Amino acid sequence: MNPKERAGETAVGYIKDGMVVGLGTGSTAKCFIDSLGAALREGRVKGIKGIPTSERSGEQARQLGIPLTTFAESPMVDVTVDGADEVGPGLNLIKGLGGALLREKLVAQNSRKLVIIADDAKRVHMLGTKVPLPVEVTKFSHEASERYLRGLGCVPALRKGTDGSPYVTDNGNFIYDCRFPRIEDPRSLEEKLAHRAGIVETGLFINMADVVLLAGADAVETLRR
């Protein structure tokens, strides 16, 4: 079992019968959804329903026989399990390299508990150390958003798909991957981005994670906020 699979299996321990479960997006979250599907088939958990954070995760859940629900039917998620691209001090996160940051944040904010699973290489002493910050923007006048982002001190790159054309999110938007030298004050940066028209959402997840499960080669370390 590799570290991502180990983290995914460990996270199943936070799921109880009858829960509404937020299903994250990305390679590590995929391992959790696989483990949850197995737990459901084997009867280790019963009566759960999932709210996916992307079309990919929703399709995976359907293939595994995990029943899905919506916020219209289930106003609150009990536990969301998702991955992260960086885990910084205070369990603040960068997420969104998988392209689902808007739906991931929406589901996380409407969850009683957010459990993050990642391999231990994702831990950093300061956000922005290893990965760029994804920022989702409207297609309309995205060039103006790019100029604003550059003015904040980063190098923004419009994300491209496999065919070389701009990557389009499940919500019909573009993503700029913003390379900062480092993000010393993530809360201040989040506020500057949140109040700018054209910027839909950012991959900064501040004071949101309740538990982080960091998987190494042989064990899983549990961090709590």
C-alpha positions as CSV (number, residue, x, y, z in Angstrom):
1,M,0.0,0.0,0.0
2,N,1.5,3.3,-1.0
3,P,1.3,6.5,1.2
4,K,-1.7,7.9,-0.7
5,E,-3.6,4.6,-0.4
6,R,-2.7,4.4,3.3
7,A,-4.0,8.0,3.9
8,G,-7.2,7.2,2.0
9,E,-7.8,4.1,4.1
10,T,-7.1,5.9,7.3
11,A,-9.6,8.6,6.4
12,V,-12.4,6.0,6.1
13,G,-12.1,5.7,9.9
14,Y,-13.8,9.2,10.2
15,I,-16.9,8.1,8.3
16,K,-19.8,6.7,10.3
17,D,-23.1,5.1,9.3
18,G,-25.6,7.6,7.8
19,M,-23.2,10.4,7.1
20,V,-23.2,12.8,4.2
21,V,-19.6,12.7,2.9
22,G,-17.8,15.4,0.8
23,L,-15.8,13.6,-1.8
24,G,-12.6,15.5,-2.7
25,T,-10.8,15.7,-6.0
26,G,-7.3,14.6,-7.0
27,S,-5.1,11.6,-6.9
28,T,-5.1,11.2,-3.1
29,A,-8.8,11.9,-2.8
30,K,-9.3,9.3,-5.5
31,C,-7.7,6.7,-3.1
32,F,-10.1,7.7,-0.4
33,I,-13.1,7.3,-2.7
34,D,-11.8,3.9,-3.7
35,S,-11.5,2.9,0.0
36,L,-14.9,4.3,0.9
37,G,-16.5,2.3,-2.0
38,A,-14.8,-0.9,-0.6
39,A,-16.0,-0.1,2.9
40,L,-19.5,0.3,1.6
41,R,-19.5,-3.0,-0.3
42,E,-18.1,-4.8,2.6
43,G,-20.6,-3.4,5.0
44,R,-18.1,-1.6,7.2
45,V,-20.2,1.6,6.7
46,K,-23.8,1.9,5.8
47,G,-26.3,4.5,4.6
48,I,-23.8,7.1,3.5
49,K,-24.3,9.6,0.7
50,G,-21.7,11.6,-1.1
51,I,-21.4,15.2,-2.4
52,P,-18.6,15.3,-5.0
53,T,-16.4,18.3,-5.6
54,S,-15.9,17.6,-9.3
55,E,-17.5,15.8,-12.2
56,R,-14.5,13.3,-12.0
57,S,-15.2,12.4,-8.4
58,G,-18.9,12.1,-9.0
59,E,-18.3,9.7,-11.9
60,Q,-15.9,7.6,-9.8
61,A,-18.4,7.5,-6.9
62,R,-21.2,6.3,-9.3
63,Q,-18.9,3.6,-10.7
64,L,-18.2,2.4,-7.1
65,G,-21.9,2.4,-6.1
66,I,-21.6,5.3,-3.7
67,P,-25.0,7.1,-3.6
68,L,-24.8,10.8,-4.3
69,T,-26.9,13.7,-3.0
70,T,-27.0,17.5,-3.4
71,F,-27.1,20.5,-1.1
72,A,-30.8,20.8,-2.0
73,E,-31.4,17.4,-0.4
74,S,-28.7,17.5,2.3
75,P,-28.0,21.0,3.5
76,M,-24.9,20.1,5.5
77,V,-22.0,17.7,5.0
78,D,-20.8,15.7,8.0
79,V,-17.2,15.1,6.9
80,T,-15.4,16.1,3.8
81,V,-12.2,14.2,2.9
82,D,-10.0,15.9,0.3
83,G,-6.3,16.3,-0.6
84,A,-4.0,19.2,-0.6
85,D,-1.1,20.5,-2.6
86,E,0.7,22.2,0.3
87,V,0.1,22.0,4.1
88,G,1.5,25.0,5.9
89,P,1.6,26.3,9.4
90,G,-1.7,26.3,11.2
91,L,-2.9,23.7,8.8
92,N,-3.5,26.4,6.2
93,L,-3.5,24.9,2.7
94,I,-3.0,25.5,-1.0
95,K,-5.4,23.4,-3.1
96,G,-6.6,23.4,-6.7
97,L,-3.9,21.9,-8.8
98,G,-6.6,19.4,-9.8
99,G,-8.7,22.2,-11.1
100,A,-11.6,21.8,-8.6
101,L,-10.8,24.6,-6.1
102,L,-14.2,26.4,-6.2
103,R,-16.3,23.3,-5.6
104,E,-13.8,22.0,-3.1
105,K,-14.0,25.2,-1.1
106,L,-17.8,25.3,-1.3
107,V,-18.2,21.8,0.0
108,A,-15.6,22.3,2.7
109,Q,-17.2,25.5,4.0
110,N,-20.5,23.6,4.3
111,S,-19.0,20.7,6.2
112,R,-18.9,20.1,9.9
113,K,-15.4,18.6,9.6
114,L,-12.7,18.9,6.9
115,V,-10.2,16.0,6.9
116,I,-7.2,16.5,4.6
117,I,-5.2,13.6,3.4
118,A,-1.7,14.0,1.8
119,D,1.7,12.4,1.6
120,D,4.2,13.9,4.0
121,A,6.1,15.7,1.2
122,K,3.2,18.2,1.0
123,R,4.2,19.7,4.4
124,V,5.9,23.1,4.0
125,H,7.2,25.8,6.4
126,M,5.5,28.5,4.3
127,L,2.8,28.4,1.7
128,G,3.9,28.9,-1.9
129,T,7.3,27.2,-1.3
130,K,6.7,24.3,-3.7
131,V,3.6,24.9,-5.8
132,P,1.9,27.9,-7.4
133,L,-1.4,29.2,-6.1
134,P,-4.3,28.4,-8.4
135,V,-6.7,31.3,-8.9
136,E,-10.0,30.7,-10.8
137,V,-11.1,33.6,-12.9
138,T,-13.9,34.4,-15.3
139,K,-13.2,33.9,-19.0
140,F,-14.5,37.5,-19.6
141,S,-11.6,39.9,-19.4
142,H,-9.3,37.3,-17.9
143,E,-6.4,39.4,-19.2
144,A,-7.4,42.1,-16.7
145,S,-7.3,39.6,-13.9
146,E,-3.9,38.4,-15.1
147,R,-2.6,42.0,-14.8
148,Y,-4.0,42.4,-11.3
149,L,-2.5,39.1,-10.2
150,R,0.9,40.2,-11.6
151,G,0.6,43.4,-9.6
152,L,0.4,41.4,-6.4
153,G,4.0,40.2,-6.9
154,C,3.5,36.8,-8.6
155,V,4.1,35.3,-12.0
156,P,0.7,34.1,-13.2
157,A,0.5,31.5,-15.9
158,L,-2.8,30.6,-17.7
159,R,-3.3,26.9,-17.2
160,K,-3.5,24.9,-20.4
161,G,-5.2,21.6,-21.2
162,T,-3.5,18.6,-22.8
163,D,-4.4,20.0,-26.2
164,G,-2.7,23.3,-25.5
165,S,-5.9,25.3,-25.2
166,P,-6.8,27.1,-21.9
167,Y,-8.0,24.7,-19.2
168,V,-11.7,25.2,-18.5
169,T,-13.0,24.3,-15.0
170,D,-16.3,22.4,-14.3
171,N,-17.7,25.9,-13.7
172,G,-16.7,27.2,-17.2
173,N,-13.8,29.4,-15.9
174,F,-10.1,29.7,-16.5
175,I,-7.3,29.2,-13.9
176,Y,-4.1,31.2,-13.4
177,D,-1.4,29.3,-11.6
178,C,0.4,32.1,-9.6
179,R,4.0,31.6,-8.6
180,F,4.8,33.7,-5.6
181,P,8.3,33.8,-4.1
182,R,6.5,32.9,-0.9
183,I,3.2,33.7,0.8
184,E,4.1,35.2,4.1
185,D,0.6,36.4,5.0
186,P,-2.0,34.1,3.3
187,R,-5.0,35.8,5.0
188,S,-4.0,39.2,3.6
189,L,-3.5,37.8,0.1
190,E,-6.8,36.0,0.3
191,E,-8.6,39.3,1.1
192,K,-7.0,41.1,-1.8
193,L,-8.1,38.4,-4.2
194,A,-11.6,38.0,-2.7
195,H,-12.6,41.6,-3.3
196,R,-11.5,41.8,-7.0
197,A,-14.2,41.4,-9.7
198,G,-13.3,38.7,-12.1
199,I,-11.6,36.5,-9.6
200,V,-14.0,33.7,-8.7
201,E,-12.0,31.8,-6.1
202,T,-8.5,31.0,-4.9
203,G,-6.7,27.9,-3.7
204,L,-6.0,29.3,-0.3
205,F,-7.8,27.4,2.4
206,I,-7.3,29.4,5.6
207,N,-8.4,28.0,9.0
208,M,-10.5,25.3,7.3
209,A,-8.8,22.0,7.9
210,D,-9.7,20.3,11.2
211,V,-7.5,17.2,10.7
212,V,-4.6,16.5,8.4
213,L,-3.5,13.0,7.8
214,L,0.1,13.0,6.5
215,A,1.2,9.6,5.2
216,G,4.8,8.5,5.1
217,A,6.4,5.3,3.9
218,D,5.4,3.4,7.0
219,A,2.9,5.4,9.0
220,V,0.3,8.1,9.0
221,E,0.8,11.2,11.2
222,T,-2.4,13.0,12.5
223,L,-2.3,16.8,12.8
224,R,-5.2,18.7,14.4
225,R,-5.9,22.4,14.3
